[in-house]
Amino acid sequence: MTTLVFGHKSPDTDSTGSPILWAWYLNEIEGEDAEPALLGEPNTEAAFMLKYWDLPKPTVIADVKDDQPCVIVDTNNPAELPENINSADVRAIIDHHRLVGGIETRAPLDITLRPLACTATIMLDLMSDEAYEKMPKRMKGAALTCILSDTLEFRSPTTTPHDRATAERLAKDLNLDMADYAAEMFAAKSDVSDFSDAELLRMDSKEFAMDETKLRVSVLETTAPRMVLERKDSLMQAMQTVASEDGVDHVLLFVVDILNEEATLLVPNETVKTIAEKSFDTTVEGDTVVLPGVMSRKKQIIPNLTM
């Protein structure tokens, strides 16, 4: 049976590119029958990557069948995975997030969790030099895009020297100017004009439980924050609908300004105001608050959330 390789729901660039990269590795190097899959439509930056490197969009799946062989990448959180994941045959997990727990497997498996900024960096580390040399340009392009995306072109505090060195090696092999390419990526990511408010709130989001309060923590990384903030009023109205439909208490939306290295948090109610002030040692006046230096949900937002 074909092994499916997939990342988390609401797939970003890493959860789109890394399944493609690892499915190639399993097929071409390990001789296994593997196929990448997505748990939702890719965001605009991921779609740019697919077009730029002429990569077919993986099949979008809603769930997995019993005993389906699979490899999970870029997450280990059951809340971000298919509902039937614990009845599937999970054979490996490759991730760079904190260990959440809750995934049950039928047999021992390979688990690789490393404190790096990007899953694609870990995957390249797992491959031999011979496998790397066999990698076609489109796969190296996908890996580079994932690293530049997850590190925000090395601006994110999650960036490690190893992520940077890996990206530089890929860019050299591709004869690509990283700054120019990253600018094209971020321009694609910043064009959200075709998305509804609800789609924006779910585009790059993760569920997080704080005591008995359930949150959807959404992040929009952009070089044009004005395009998002001009929709502030309608976004805050949509938060109520999204929270109700998704079974959470509140939606937190952080609009990350990539170039100015700061985040703006929308503050639709008193509860979110309290969370903002206690979590980020700030004072909220009005319905937004700017958080200088905040760039990473994984390292700066989620770990600091408190009520």
C-alpha positions in Angstrom: 0.0 0.0 0.0 1.2 3.5 -0.8 2.6 5.5 2.1 1.1 8.9 2.5 3.3 11.7 3.7 1.5 14.8 5.1 1.9 17.6 7.5 -0.6 19.6 9.6 -4.0 21.0 8.7 -4.1 24.5 7.1 -0.8 23.7 5.4 1.8 26.4 5.1 4.9 26.2 3.0 6.8 23.7 5.2 3.7 21.4 5.5 3.4 21.6 1.7 7.0 21.3 0.6 8.3 18.8 3.2 5.8 16.1 2.3 6.8 16.5 -1.4 10.5 16.3 -0.4 10.2 13.2 1.8 7.9 11.4 -0.6 10.6 11.9 -3.3 13.2 10.5 -0.9 11.2 7.4 -0.1 10.4 6.7 -3.7 13.7 7.5 -5.3 16.2 6.6 -2.6 14.5 4.1 -0.3 12.5 2.4 -3.1 9.2 2.7 -1.3 5.9 3.6 -2.9 5.1 7.0 -1.3 2.9 10.0 -2.2 2.7 13.4 -0.7 -0.7 14.7 0.6 -2.2 17.9 2.1 -4.7 18.3 4.8 -6.2 21.4 3.2 -5.5 23.9 0.4 -1.9 25.4 0.5 -1.5 29.0 1.3 -0.5 31.6 -1.3 3.2 31.3 -0.6 3.1 27.5 -0.8 1.1 27.8 -4.1 3.9 30.1 -5.4 6.4 27.5 -4.5 4.5 24.8 -6.5 4.3 27.0 -9.5 7.8 28.4 -9.4 9.4 24.9 -9.2 6.8 23.2 -11.4 5.7 20.8 -8.6 2.3 19.1 -8.9 0.0 20.0 -6.0 -0.4 17.0 -3.7 -3.8 15.5 -3.3 -5.9 17.1 -0.6 -7.3 14.5 1.8 -9.8 14.9 4.6 -9.0 11.7 6.6 -7.0 8.5 6.5 -8.4 4.9 6.4 -7.6 2.3 9.0 -4.1 0.8 8.5 -3.1 3.5 6.0 0.7 3.6 6.1 1.8 7.2 6.6 4.6 9.5 7.6 3.7 12.6 9.6 5.9 15.7 9.1 6.0 19.3 10.6 3.7 18.3 13.5 3.1 15.7 16.1 -0.1 17.2 17.4 -3.2 15.0 16.9 -5.5 18.1 16.8 -3.7 19.1 13.6 -4.0 15.7 12.0 -6.8 13.5 10.4 -9.4 12.4 12.9 -8.6 8.7 12.2 -4.9 9.1 12.7 -4.6 6.7 15.6 -6.1 3.9 13.5 -3.6 4.5 10.7 -0.2 2.8 10.4 2.1 5.7 11.4 5.6 4.7 10.5 7.6 7.9 11.1 7.3 11.4 12.5 9.7 14.2 11.4 9.1 17.5 13.2 10.6 20.6 14.8 7.8 21.4 17.2 7.5 20.6 20.9 6.3 17.1 21.7 2.5 17.2 22.4 1.6 13.5 22.8 -1.6 11.7 22.0 -0.6 9.8 18.9 -1.0 6.1 19.2 0.9 3.7 16.9 0.5 0.0 16.1 4.3 -0.6 16.2 7.6 1.1 17.1 8.4 3.9 14.6 11.1 6.3 13.7 10.7 9.7 15.4 13.0 12.6 14.6 12.3 15.9 16.5 15.0 18.4 16.4 15.2 22.1 17.6 15.7 23.5 14.1 13.6 26.2 12.4 12.3 24.0 9.6 11.3 20.4 8.9 13.0 20.5 5.5 16.4 21.2 7.3 15.9 18.0 9.3 15.0 16.0 6.3 18.2 17.0 4.5 20.2 16.0 7.6 18.6 12.6 7.4 19.7 12.1 3.8 23.1 10.9 2.8 25.4 13.0 0.7 24.7 10.6 -2.2 20.9 11.2 -1.9 21.5 14.9 -1.8 23.5 14.8 -5.0 20.7 12.9 -6.7 18.1 15.5 -5.6 16.6 17.3 -8.6 16.5 21.1 -8.7 12.8 21.3 -8.0 13.3 19.3 -4.8 16.2 21.6 -3.7 14.0 24.5 -4.6 11.2 23.2 -2.4 13.5 22.7 0.5 15.0 26.2 0.2 11.5 27.7 0.1 10.5 25.9 3.2 13.6 27.1 5.1 13.2 30.7 3.9 9.6 30.6 4.9 9.9 29.1 8.3 12.9 31.4 9.2 11.3 34.5 7.5 14.6 34.8 5.6 16.5 34.3 8.9 14.6 37.0 10.8 12.7 34.6 13.0 14.2 33.8 16.4 13.7 30.1 15.6 16.5 30.4 13.0 19.7 28.4 13.8 23.1 28.7 12.1 22.5 25.2 10.7 19.2 26.3 9.0 21.1 29.3 7.4 24.0 27.1 6.3 21.6 24.6 4.7 19.7 27.3 2.9 23.0 28.9 1.6 24.1 25.5 0.3 20.8 25.0 -1.5 20.9 28.5 -3.0 24.4 28.0 -4.2 23.5 24.7 -5.9 20.5 26.4 -7.5 22.5 29.5 -8.5 19.7 31.6 -6.9 19.9 34.9 -5.1 18.1 34.2 -1.8 17.2 37.8 -1.1 15.5 38.2 -4.5 13.7 34.9 -4.2 12.6 35.5 -0.7 11.1 38.9 -1.8 9.0 37.0 -4.4 7.9 34.5 -1.8 6.8 37.1 0.7 5.0 39.1 -2.0 3.0 36.0 -2.8 2.3 35.4 0.9 1.2 39.0 1.4 -1.5 38.9 -1.4 -4.5 37.8 0.6 -7.1 39.8 -1.3 -8.9 36.7 -2.6 -9.5 35.2 0.8 -12.5 35.7 3.0 -12.1 36.8 6.6 -12.8 33.3 7.9 -10.2 31.8 5.5 -7.6 34.3 6.7 -8.3 33.4 10.3 -7.8 29.7 9.5 -5.0 30.0 6.9 -2.1 29.6 9.3 -3.5 28.7 12.7 -3.1 26.2 15.5 -5.4 25.2 18.3 -4.1 25.8 21.8 -5.6 25.0 25.2 -4.8 27.3 28.1 -6.3 26.0 31.4 -9.9 25.4 30.3 -9.8 28.1 27.6 -9.5 26.9 24.0 -7.8 29.2 21.6 -7.2 29.3 17.8 -3.9 31.1 17.4 -3.6 32.5 13.9 -0.6 34.2 12.3 -0.5 36.1 9.1 3.1 36.8 8.0 3.3 39.6 5.5 5.4 42.4 4.0 2.2 44.5 3.6 0.4 44.4 7.0 -1.8 47.3 5.9 -3.7 45.0 3.5 -4.8 42.9 6.5 -5.3 45.6 9.1 -7.6 47.5 6.8 -9.9 44.6 7.2 -9.7 44.8 11.0 -13.4 45.4 11.7 -14.7 42.6 9.6 -12.0 40.2 10.8 -13.0 40.8 14.4 -16.6 40.1 13.5 -15.6 36.9 11.8 -13.6 35.8 14.9 -16.9 35.1 16.6 -18.2 32.9 13.8 -14.9 31.0 13.4 -14.7 30.4 17.2 -18.2 29.0 17.3 -17.7 26.8 14.2 -14.3 25.5 15.3 -15.3 24.8 18.9 -12.9 27.3 20.5 -13.5 30.1 22.9 -11.4 32.8 21.2 -9.4 33.5 18.1 -6.1 35.4 18.4 -4.8 36.9 15.2 -1.2 38.1 15.1 -0.3 40.1 11.9 3.4 39.7 11.6 5.2 42.4 9.8 8.2 40.6 8.3 10.2 43.7 7.3 9.7 45.7 10.5 10.0 42.6 12.7 6.9 43.1 14.8 3.4 41.7 15.3 0.1 43.5 15.6 -2.5 41.6 17.7 -6.2 42.3 17.1 -8.0 42.8 20.4 -11.8 42.2 19.9 -12.8 41.8 23.6 -11.8 42.1 27.2 -10.6 38.5 27.4 -8.1 38.9 24.6 -7.0 42.2 26.1 -6.2 40.5 29.3 -4.3 37.7 27.5 -2.3 40.3 25.6 -1.4 42.4 28.6 -0.4 39.4 30.8 1.3 37.4 28.1 3.4 40.2 26.5 3.8 42.7 29.4 2.1 45.5 27.5 -0.8 47.9 27.8 -3.6 47.7 25.3 -5.4 50.9 24.3 -8.0 50.3 21.6 -8.6 47.2 19.5 -5.0 46.5 18.4 -1.6 46.3 20.1 1.8 46.3 18.5 4.3 43.8 19.8 7.9 44.7 18.8 10.2 41.8 18.0 7.4 39.2 18.1 7.8 37.0 15.0 7.4 33.4 16.0 4.3 31.6 17.2 6.3 28.6 18.2 9.0 30.4 20.2 7.5 33.8 21.2 3.7 33.5 21.2 2.5 30.1 22.3 5.0 29.7 25.2 4.1 33.2 26.6 0.3 32.9 26.5 -1.3 33.3 29.9 -4.5 34.7 31.4 
